[in-house]
């Protein structure tokens, strides 16, 4: 198995909009729709989720265009082995 990790950081006040992590449901709802949850990137936030889970990053906009007003993230993965060898 594997966990995905994303650490978000940005200057204060926040100079960008968007950039949410969208986590999609693994199975469709009874009505056939695919549910999802959007998680807004907050300063000094660490998110962990199963690496195999369907996900995407929503578009980011930065009105000023300044590098320091951007949304920054560090991604990492943690791989592990189950006791039965999976």
MODELLER restraints for C-alpha pairs under 7 A, 6 or more apart:
rsr = mdl.restraints
at = mdl.atoms
rsr.add(forms.Gaussian(group=physical.xy_distance, feature=features.Distance(at['CA:1:A'], at['CA:79:A']), mean=5.89, stdev=0.5))
rsr.add(forms.Gaussian(group=physical.xy_distance, feature=features.Distance(at['CA:1:A'], at['CA:80:A']), mean=5.51, stdev=0.5))
rsr.add(forms.Gaussian(group=physical.xy_distance, feature=features.Distance(at['CA:1:A'], at['CA:81:A']), mean=6.28, stdev=0.5))
rsr.add(forms.Gaussian(group=physical.xy_distance, feature=features.Distance(at['CA:2:A'], at['CA:50:A']), mean=6.18, stdev=0.5))
rsr.add(forms.Gaussian(group=physical.xy_distance, feature=features.Distance(at['CA:2:A'], at['CA:51:A']), mean=5.53, stdev=0.5))
rsr.add(forms.Gaussian(group=physical.xy_distance, feature=features.Distance(at['CA:2:A'], at['CA:77:A']), mean=6.59, stdev=0.5))
rsr.add(forms.Gaussian(group=physical.xy_distance, feature=features.Distance(at['CA:2:A'], at['CA:78:A']), mean=5.38, stdev=0.5))
rsr.add(forms.Gaussian(group=physical.xy_distance, feature=features.Distance(at['CA:2:A'], at['CA:79:A']), mean=4.26, stdev=0.5))
rsr.add(forms.Gaussian(group=physical.xy_distance, feature=features.Distance(at['CA:2:A'], at['CA:80:A']), mean=6.00, stdev=0.5))
rsr.add(forms.Gaussian(group=physical.xy_distance, feature=features.Distance(at['CA:3:A'], at['CA:48:A']), mean=6.47, stdev=0.5))
rsr.add(forms.Gaussian(group=physical.xy_distance, feature=features.Distance(at['CA:3:A'], at['CA:49:A']), mean=5.62, stdev=0.5))
rsr.add(forms.Gaussian(group=physical.xy_distance, feature=features.Distance(at['CA:3:A'], at['CA:50:A']), mean=4.59, stdev=0.5))
rsr.add(forms.Gaussian(group=physical.xy_distance, feature=features.Distance(at['CA:3:A'], at['CA:51:A']), mean=4.89, stdev=0.5))
rsr.add(forms.Gaussian(group=physical.xy_distance, feature=features.Distance(at['CA:3:A'], at['CA:77:A']), mean=5.57, stdev=0.5))
rsr.add(forms.Gaussian(group=physical.xy_distance, feature=features.Distance(at['CA:3:A'], at['CA:78:A']), mean=5.09, stdev=0.5))
rsr.add(forms.Gaussian(group=physical.xy_distance, feature=features.Distance(at['CA:3:A'], at['CA:79:A']), mean=6.53, stdev=0.5))
rsr.add(forms.Gaussian(group=physical.xy_distance, feature=features.Distance(at['CA:4:A'], at['CA:48:A']), mean=5.64, stdev=0.5))
rsr.add(forms.Gaussian(group=physical.xy_distance, feature=features.Distance(at['CA:4:A'], at['CA:49:A']), mean=5.46, stdev=0.5))
rsr.add(forms.Gaussian(group=physical.xy_distance, feature=features.Distance(at['CA:4:A'], at['CA:50:A']), mean=5.90, stdev=0.5))
rsr.add(forms.Gaussian(group=physical.xy_distance, feature=features.Distance(at['CA:4:A'], at['CA:51:A']), mean=4.67, stdev=0.5))
rsr.add(forms.Gaussian(group=physical.xy_distance, feature=features.Distance(at['CA:4:A'], at['CA:76:A']), mean=5.94, stdev=0.5))
rsr.add(forms.Gaussian(group=physical.xy_distance, feature=features.Distance(at['CA:4:A'], at['CA:77:A']), mean=4.54, stdev=0.5))
rsr.add(forms.Gaussian(group=physical.xy_distance, feature=features.Distance(at['CA:4:A'], at['CA:78:A']), mean=6.51, stdev=0.5))
rsr.add(forms.Gaussian(group=physical.xy_distance, feature=features.Distance(at['CA:5:A'], at['CA:46:A']), mean=6.84, stdev=0.5))
rsr.add(forms.Gaussian(group=physical.xy_distance, feature=features.Distance(at['CA:5:A'], at['CA:47:A']), mean=5.54, stdev=0.5))
rsr.add(forms.Gaussian(group=physical.xy_distance, feature=features.Distance(at['CA:5:A'], at['CA:48:A']), mean=4.55, stdev=0.5))
rsr.add(forms.Gaussian(group=physical.xy_distance, feature=features.Distance(at['CA:5:A'], at['CA:49:A']), mean=6.71, stdev=0.5))
rsr.add(forms.Gaussian(group=physical.xy_distance, feature=features.Distance(at['CA:5:A'], at['CA:75:A']), mean=5.63, stdev=0.5))
rsr.add(forms.Gaussian(group=physical.xy_distance, feature=features.Distance(at['CA:5:A'], at['CA:76:A']), mean=5.08, stdev=0.5))
rsr.add(forms.Gaussian(group=physical.xy_distance, feature=features.Distance(at['CA:5:A'], at['CA:77:A']), mean=5.95, stdev=0.5))
rsr.add(forms.Gaussian(group=physical.xy_distance, feature=features.Distance(at['CA:6:A'], at['CA:46:A']), mean=5.65, stdev=0.5))
rsr.add(forms.Gaussian(group=physical.xy_distance, feature=features.Distance(at['CA:6:A'], at['CA:47:A']), mean=5.27, stdev=0.5))
rsr.add(forms.Gaussian(group=physical.xy_distance, feature=features.Distance(at['CA:6:A'], at['CA:48:A']), mean=6.73, stdev=0.5))
rsr.add(forms.Gaussian(group=physical.xy_distance, feature=features.Distance(at['CA:6:A'], at['CA:73:A']), mean=6.35, stdev=0.5))
rsr.add(forms.Gaussian(group=physical.xy_distance, feature=features.Distance(at['CA:6:A'], at['CA:74:A']), mean=5.62, stdev=0.5))
rsr.add(forms.Gaussian(group=physical.xy_distance, feature=features.Distance(at['CA:6:A'], at['CA:75:A']), mean=4.56, stdev=0.5))
rsr.add(forms.Gaussian(group=physical.xy_distance, feature=features.Distance(at['CA:6:A'], at['CA:76:A']), mean=6.51, stdev=0.5))
rsr.add(forms.Gaussian(group=physical.xy_distance, feature=features.Distance(at['CA:7:A'], at['CA:44:A']), mean=6.79, stdev=0.5))
rsr.add(forms.Gaussian(group=physical.xy_distance, feature=features.Distance(at['CA:7:A'], at['CA:45:A']), mean=5.64, stdev=0.5))
rsr.add(forms.Gaussian(group=physical.xy_distance, feature=features.Distance(at['CA:7:A'], at['CA:46:A']), mean=4.37, stdev=0.5))
rsr.add(forms.Gaussian(group=physical.xy_distance, feature=features.Distance(at['CA:7:A'], at['CA:47:A']), mean=6.49, stdev=0.5))
rsr.add(forms.Gaussian(group=physical.xy_distance, feature=features.Distance(at['CA:7:A'], at['CA:73:A']), mean=5.37, stdev=0.5))
rsr.add(forms.Gaussian(group=physical.xy_distance, feature=features.Distance(at['CA:7:A'], at['CA:74:A']), mean=5.14, stdev=0.5))
rsr.add(forms.Gaussian(group=physical.xy_distance, feature=features.Distance(at['CA:7:A'], at['CA:75:A']), mean=6.54, stdev=0.5))
rsr.add(forms.Gaussian(group=physical.xy_distance, feature=features.Distance(at['CA:8:A'], at['CA:41:A']), mean=6.11, stdev=0.5))
rsr.add(forms.Gaussian(group=physical.xy_distance, feature=features.Distance(at['CA:8:A'], at['CA:42:A']), mean=6.53, stdev=0.5))
rsr.add(forms.Gaussian(group=physical.xy_distance, feature=features.Distance(at['CA:8:A'], at['CA:43:A']), mean=5.93, stdev=0.5))
rsr.add(forms.Gaussian(group=physical.xy_distance, feature=features.Distance(at['CA:8:A'], at['CA:44:A']), mean=5.59, stdev=0.5))
rsr.add(forms.Gaussian(group=physical.xy_distance, feature=features.Distance(at['CA:8:A'], at['CA:45:A']), mean=5.27, stdev=0.5))
rsr.add(forms.Gaussian(group=physical.xy_distance, feature=features.Distance(at['CA:8:A'], at['CA:46:A']), mean=6.48, stdev=0.5))
rsr.add(forms.Gaussian(group=physical.xy_distance, feature=features.Distance(at['CA:8:A'], at['CA:72:A']), mean=5.80, stdev=0.5))
rsr.add(forms.Gaussian(group=physical.xy_distance, feature=features.Distance(at['CA:8:A'], at['CA:73:A']), mean=4.49, stdev=0.5))
rsr.add(forms.Gaussian(group=physical.xy_distance, feature=features.Distance(at['CA:8:A'], at['CA:74:A']), mean=6.72, stdev=0.5))
rsr.add(forms.Gaussian(group=physical.xy_distance, feature=features.Distance(at['CA:9:A'], at['CA:43:A']), mean=4.68, stdev=0.5))
rsr.add(forms.Gaussian(group=physical.xy_distance, feature=features.Distance(at['CA:9:A'], at['CA:44:A']), mean=5.11, stdev=0.5))
rsr.add(forms.Gaussian(group=physical.xy_distance, feature=features.Distance(at['CA:9:A'], at['CA:71:A']), mean=6.68, stdev=0.5))
rsr.add(forms.Gaussian(group=physical.xy_distance, feature=features.Distance(at['CA:9:A'], at['CA:72:A']), mean=5.37, stdev=0.5))
rsr.add(forms.Gaussian(group=physical.xy_distance, feature=features.Distance(at['CA:9:A'], at['CA:73:A']), mean=6.28, stdev=0.5))
rsr.add(forms.Gaussian(group=physical.xy_distance, feature=features.Distance(at['CA:10:A'], at['CA:43:A']), mean=5.75, stdev=0.5))
rsr.add(forms.Gaussian(group=physical.xy_distance, feature=features.Distance(at['CA:10:A'], at['CA:70:A']), mean=6.80, stdev=0.5))
rsr.add(forms.Gaussian(group=physical.xy_distance, feature=features.Distance(at['CA:10:A'], at['CA:71:A']), mean=5.55, stdev=0.5))
rsr.add(forms.Gaussian(group=physical.xy_distance, feature=features.Distance(at['CA:10:A'], at['CA:72:A']), mean=6.01, stdev=0.5))
rsr.add(forms.Gaussian(group=physical.xy_distance, feature=features.Distance(at['CA:11:A'], at['CA:69:A']), mean=6.63, stdev=0.5))
rsr.add(forms.Gaussian(group=physical.xy_distance, feature=features.Distance(at['CA:14:A'], at['CA:69:A']), mean=6.80, stdev=0.5))
rsr.add(forms.Gaussian(group=physical.xy_distance, feature=features.Distance(at['CA:15:A'], at['CA:62:A']), mean=6.28, stdev=0.5))
rsr.add(forms.Gaussian(group=physical.xy_distance, feature=features.Distance(at['CA:15:A'], at['CA:69:A']), mean=4.45, stdev=0.5))
rsr.add(forms.Gaussian(group=physical.xy_distance, feature=features.Distance(at['CA:15:A'], at['CA:70:A']), mean=6.44, stdev=0.5))
rsr.add(forms.Gaussian(group=physical.xy_distance, feature=features.Distance(at['CA:16:A'], at['CA:60:A']), mean=6.86, stdev=0.5))
rsr.add(forms.Gaussian(group=physical.xy_distance, feature=features.Distance(at['CA:16:A'], at['CA:61:A']), mean=5.63, stdev=0.5))
rsr.add(forms.Gaussian(group=physical.xy_distance, feature=features.Distance(at['CA:16:A'], at['CA:62:A']), mean=4.39, stdev=0.5))
rsr.add(forms.Gaussian(group=physical.xy_distance, feature=features.Distance(at['CA:16:A'], at['CA:63:A']), mean=6.76, stdev=0.5))
rsr.add(forms.Gaussian(group=physical.xy_distance, feature=features.Distance(at['CA:16:A'], at['CA:69:A']), mean=6.23, stdev=0.5))
rsr.add(forms.Gaussian(group=physical.xy_distance, feature=features.Distance(at['CA:16:A'], at['CA:70:A']), mean=5.87, stdev=0.5))
rsr.add(forms.Gaussian(group=physical.xy_distance, feature=features.Distance(at['CA:16:A'], at['CA:71:A']), mean=6.57, stdev=0.5))
rsr.add(forms.Gaussian(group=physical.xy_distance, feature=features.Distance(at['CA:17:A'], at['CA:60:A']), mean=5.79, stdev=0.5))
rsr.add(forms.Gaussian(group=physical.xy_distance, feature=features.Distance(at['CA:17:A'], at['CA:61:A']), mean=5.32, stdev=0.5))
rsr.add(forms.Gaussian(group=physical.xy_distance, feature=features.Distance(at['CA:17:A'], at['CA:62:A']), mean=6.45, stdev=0.5))
rsr.add(forms.Gaussian(group=physical.xy_distance, feature=features.Distance(at['CA:18:A'], at['CA:58:A']), mean=6.43, stdev=0.5))
rsr.add(forms.Gaussian(group=physical.xy_distance, feature=features.Distance(at['CA:18:A'], at['CA:59:A']), mean=5.85, stdev=0.5))
rsr.add(forms.Gaussian(group=physical.xy_distance, feature=features.Distance(at['CA:18:A'], at['CA:60:A']), mean=4.55, stdev=0.5))
rsr.add(forms.Gaussian(group=physical.xy_distance, feature=features.Distance(at['CA:18:A'], at['CA:61:A']), mean=6.37, stdev=0.5))
rsr.add(forms.Gaussian(group=physical.xy_distance, feature=features.Distance(at['CA:19:A'], at['CA:40:A']), mean=6.97, stdev=0.5))
rsr.add(forms.Gaussian(group=physical.xy_distance, feature=features.Distance(at['CA:19:A'], at['CA:41:A']), mean=6.63, stdev=0.5))
rsr.add(forms.Gaussian(group=physical.xy_distance, feature=features.Distance(at['CA:19:A'], at['CA:57:A']), mean=5.92, stdev=0.5))
rsr.add(forms.Gaussian(group=physical.xy_distance, feature=features.Distance(at['CA:19:A'], at['CA:58:A']), mean=4.82, stdev=0.5))
rsr.add(forms.Gaussian(group=physical.xy_distance, feature=features.Distance(at['CA:19:A'], at['CA:59:A']), mean=5.28, stdev=0.5))
rsr.add(forms.Gaussian(group=physical.xy_distance, feature=features.Distance(at['CA:19:A'], at['CA:60:A']), mean=4.61, stdev=0.5))
rsr.add(forms.Gaussian(group=physical.xy_distance, feature=features.Distance(at['CA:20:A'], at['CA:38:A']), mean=5.82, stdev=0.5))
rsr.add(forms.Gaussian(group=physical.xy_distance, feature=features.Distance(at['CA:20:A'], at['CA:39:A']), mean=5.28, stdev=0.5))
rsr.add(forms.Gaussian(group=physical.xy_distance, feature=features.Distance(at['CA:20:A'], at['CA:40:A']), mean=4.48, stdev=0.5))
rsr.add(forms.Gaussian(group=physical.xy_distance, feature=features.Distance(at['CA:20:A'], at['CA:41:A']), mean=5.81, stdev=0.5))
rsr.add(forms.Gaussian(group=physical.xy_distance, feature=features.Distance(at['CA:20:A'], at['CA:57:A']), mean=5.81, stdev=0.5))
rsr.add(forms.Gaussian(group=physical.xy_distance, feature=features.Distance(at['CA:20:A'], at['CA:58:A']), mean=5.22, stdev=0.5))
rsr.add(forms.Gaussian(group=physical.xy_distance, feature=features.Distance(at['CA:21:A'], at['CA:38:A']), mean=5.62, stdev=0.5))
rsr.add(forms.Gaussian(group=physical.xy_distance, feature=features.Distance(at['CA:21:A'], at['CA:39:A']), mean=5.17, stdev=0.5))
rsr.add(forms.Gaussian(group=physical.xy_distance, feature=features.Distance(at['CA:21:A'], at['CA:40:A']), mean=6.59, stdev=0.5))
rsr.add(forms.Gaussian(group=physical.xy_distance, feature=features.Distance(at['CA:21:A'], at['CA:56:A']), mean=5.98, stdev=0.5))
rsr.add(forms.Gaussian(group=physical.xy_distance, feature=features.Distance(at['CA:21:A'], at['CA:57:A']), mean=4.70, stdev=0.5))
rsr.add(forms.Gaussian(group=physical.xy_distance, feature=features.Distance(at['CA:21:A'], at['CA:58:A']), mean=6.35, stdev=0.5))
rsr.add(forms.Gaussian(group=physical.xy_distance, feature=features.Distance(at['CA:22:A'], at['CA:36:A']), mean=6.48, stdev=0.5))
rsr.add(forms.Gaussian(group=physical.xy_distance, feature=features.Distance(at['CA:22:A'], at['CA:37:A']), mean=5.63, stdev=0.5))
rsr.add(forms.Gaussian(group=physical.xy_distance, feature=features.Distance(at['CA:22:A'], at['CA:38:A']), mean=4.41, stdev=0.5))
rsr.add(forms.Gaussian(group=physical.xy_distance, feature=features.Distance(at['CA:22:A'], at['CA:39:A']), mean=6.39, stdev=0.5))
rsr.add(forms.Gaussian(group=physical.xy_distance, feature=features.Distance(at['CA:22:A'], at['CA:55:A']), mean=5.47, stdev=0.5))
rsr.add(forms.Gaussian(group=physical.xy_distance, feature=features.Distance(at['CA:22:A'], at['CA:56:A']), mean=5.26, stdev=0.5))
rsr.add(forms.Gaussian(group=physical.xy_distance, feature=features.Distance(at['CA:22:A'], at['CA:57:A']), mean=6.02, stdev=0.5))
rsr.add(forms.Gaussian(group=physical.xy_distance, feature=features.Distance(at['CA:22:A'], at['CA:58:A']), mean=6.90, stdev=0.5))
rsr.add(forms.Gaussian(group=physical.xy_distance, feature=features.Distance(at['CA:23:A'], at['CA:36:A']), mean=5.48, stdev=0.5))
rsr.add(forms.Gaussian(group=physical.xy_distance, feature=features.Distance(at['CA:23:A'], at['CA:37:A']), mean=5.27, stdev=0.5))
rsr.add(forms.Gaussian(group=physical.xy_distance, feature=features.Distance(at['CA:23:A'], at['CA:38:A']), mean=6.41, stdev=0.5))
rsr.add(forms.Gaussian(group=physical.xy_distance, feature=features.Distance(at['CA:23:A'], at['CA:54:A']), mean=6.23, stdev=0.5))
rsr.add(forms.Gaussian(group=physical.xy_distance, feature=features.Distance(at['CA:23:A'], at['CA:55:A']), mean=4.55, stdev=0.5))
rsr.add(forms.Gaussian(group=physical.xy_distance, feature=features.Distance(at['CA:23:A'], at['CA:56:A']), mean=6.83, stdev=0.5))
rsr.add(forms.Gaussian(group=physical.xy_distance, feature=features.Distance(at['CA:24:A'], at['CA:35:A']), mean=6.11, stdev=0.5))
rsr.add(forms.Gaussian(group=physical.xy_distance, feature=features.Distance(at['CA:24:A'], at['CA:36:A']), mean=4.24, stdev=0.5))
rsr.add(forms.Gaussian(group=physical.xy_distance, feature=features.Distance(at['CA:24:A'], at['CA:37:A']), mean=6.54, stdev=0.5))
rsr.add(forms.Gaussian(group=physical.xy_distance, feature=features.Distance(at['CA:24:A'], at['CA:54:A']), mean=5.35, stdev=0.5))
rsr.add(forms.Gaussian(group=physical.xy_distance, feature=features.Distance(at['CA:24:A'], at['CA:55:A']), mean=5.68, stdev=0.5))
rsr.add(forms.Gaussian(group=physical.xy_distance, feature=features.Distance(at['CA:25:A'], at['CA:34:A']), mean=6.29, stdev=0.5))
rsr.add(forms.Gaussian(group=physical.xy_distance, feature=features.Distance(at['CA:25:A'], at['CA:35:A']), mean=5.32, stdev=0.5))
rsr.add(forms.Gaussian(group=physical.xy_distance, feature=features.Distance(at['CA:25:A'], at['CA:36:A']), mean=5.52, stdev=0.5))
rsr.add(forms.Gaussian(group=physical.xy_distance, feature=features.Distance(at['CA:26:A'], at['CA:53:A']), mean=6.91, stdev=0.5))
rsr.add(forms.Gaussian(group=physical.xy_distance, feature=features.Distance(at['CA:26:A'], at['CA:54:A']), mean=6.93, stdev=0.5))
rsr.add(forms.Gaussian(group=physical.xy_distance, feature=features.Distance(at['CA:28:A'], at['CA:34:A']), mean=4.78, stdev=0.5))
rsr.add(forms.Gaussian(group=physical.xy_distance, feature=features.Distance(at['CA:28:A'], at['CA:35:A']), mean=6.89, stdev=0.5))
rsr.add(forms.Gaussian(group=physical.xy_distance, feature=features.Distance(at['CA:29:A'], at['CA:35:A']), mean=6.85, stdev=0.5))
rsr.add(forms.Gaussian(group=physical.xy_distance, feature=features.Distance(at['CA:62:A'], at['CA:69:A']), mean=6.74, stdev=0.5))
rsr.add(forms.Gaussian(group=physical.xy_distance, feature=features.Distance(at['CA:62:A'], at['CA:70:A']), mean=6.26, stdev=0.5))
